[in-house]
Structures are given as structure tokens and as C-alpha cells.
Amino acid sequence: MKIKGFTLIELMIVIIIIGILATIGIVQYQAAVEKSRGAEAKSILGSLSTQCAAMWMEYGGTTNYCDATNITTPAGVPTSCGASHWFRYSLTPLNNGTLINATRCEGATSKNPGAPAGSNWYISLNSTFTTGENVFSTNKY
């Protein structure tokens, strides 16, 4: 009488295949999460640019008021990394527009203490109010 079942090699091959599929899935999940964080930063950049453009029109074509103290978001403009932010933002007034940067928070002081230090991920939005041109640039997303 023969007992039917799986050999040890067959079970090991199945476990290896499951491990490979799980690894691929985790990597893809992490990439999707980072992409969504980048989309959130782009949305905030657009909101900040819109507010700067409104101030530019209201104050007669000057961008002197386009800074983190005069611009608002629901939680304020996060200019430094903290436990509640994925990015820190900086606003630089230009002659006829503004340059807004979102730099990825990393290290122990960020919302994600496991983020790799020194990666310098950023998203920039250069808005020219006289032409209405918005140009995103990034090194990650």
C-alpha cells in the first residue's frame, strides 16, 4: 500500500515560489504607497501655488507676500519635518511667480523614521503668474 502525498522537494519549491511572489508584492506595495505620498505633495504644491497667484493678483503683481507665514493649508504649511508630515515645504518668491519645493522627510524626526536618510527626494513646482505656466520637476515620483 502506497501513501500518496507531497515530497519534501515539492513542498520546498512551493514555499520558494510563495516567497518570491510575496517579495514582489511587498516591493510593488511600497512603490504604490510612495507614489500616493508624492501625489499628495503635488496636490499641496498646487494649492500653495494657487494661493500665491491670488496674492500676486491682490497685491498688484508682487510676490513678497508668498511665504509660509501668509499662505495657509488646513494644517498650516509644514516647513519642517515632524511626526505628522511626509514632506516639508519651502516657498521662494520669484519676480513673476514662485518656486515651491516639497522635500521628503526622512530619518528619526519624520513621520516615517524608516525612510532612507540622504536620499533627498523632492518635488518642485515653478509657477509663472504672468503666463500661467506651472512646471513640476522631481527626482523620484
N, C-alpha and C positions, 0 to 999 in steps of 0.2 A: 504494500500500500504506500503510495506516494502522497506526501503532503504538499499541497500547492501553496505557493506564497512568493514573496519577492526576495531576491538575493540581496546581500549587503551592498554590492556594487550598484544595483539598480536603485536602491534607496539613497545612496550617496549621490548619484547622478541627479536624482530628482531634487535633493536638498541643494546641490550646487546651482542648478537651474533656478530654483526659487530665490536663492541668494543673489544671483546676478540680476534677476528681474526686480527684486526689492531695491538693490543698489541703484539701478537705472531710474526707478520710480522716485526714490528719495532725491536724487540729483535733479530730476525734472520738477519735482515739487518745490525745491528750494529756488530754482531758477524762476518759476512762476511767481513765488512769493516776492522775490526781489523785483521782478518786473512790475508787480502791482504796487510796491512801495515807490518805484520810480514814477508810475502813473499818478500816484497821489502827489508826489513832489511837483510834477508838471502841472497838475491842477492848481496847486497853491501858487506856483510861479505865475500862471495865467491870471489868477485872482489879484496878486500883488501888482502885476503889470497894468491891469485894468484900473486899479485904484490910483496908480501913479499917473496914468493917462488922464484920469478925471481931474486930478490935482493940477496937472500940467495945463489943462484947458481952463480950470477955475482961476488959477493964479497967473494967467497971461503968458504962458509959454516958458515958465521957469520950473526946473526940476529940483529946486532947493528944498522942497518940502517932501520929496520922495525918499523917506528914510524909515527905519524901523520904529521911530517914535510917533510918526504921523500916520503910518499905514496900519490897518488892523486886519486880523483874521479872527475867527471865532475864539481861538485860544491865544491870540497875540502872535506876533511874528517870532518864532523860535530862533533867536540869534546865537544861542549856544546849545550844546548837546545836554540832554537831560534824560530822565527816566521816561519821559512821555513823547519823545520825538525821534523820528528816524533820520531826519535831516536838520541841518542848521542853515539859516538863510542870511544872505547879506545883500543889501541894495546899494548900488553905486549910481548916483545921478550922472547922466551924460548931458551934453549940450542940448540935444533934441530928443532925448529918450532916457532910458535907464538900462542898466545891466543888473540882473538879479541872479544870484548863484544859490544853488542848493547843494550843500556838501554833505555826504553821507556821514552820519555819526558812527563812530567806531570806538572800540575799547571799553574799558570798565565803566566809564561815565555815561555811556549811551544806553538807549532803550534795549539794544541788543549787545550785551557785553561780549558775546562770542564773535562779533564782527571782526574781520581781519584788520589789524592795525596797519597803517601805512598804505592802504590801498588808494586813498584819495579819490573816491568815486564822487563825481559831481554831475550836475545838470545845470546849464546856464540858459537864460532867456535874455536876449538882447532885443529890446524894443525901441524902435524909432517912431516917435509920435508924429513927426511931420509927414511921414509916408505911410504910417500904419503897418509897418513891417515888423514881424516878430520872428526871430531866428533862434531855434533851440540848438544847443550843442551839448554833447555829453561824451564821456569816456567809458560808459558802462551800459546804459539802457538803450 
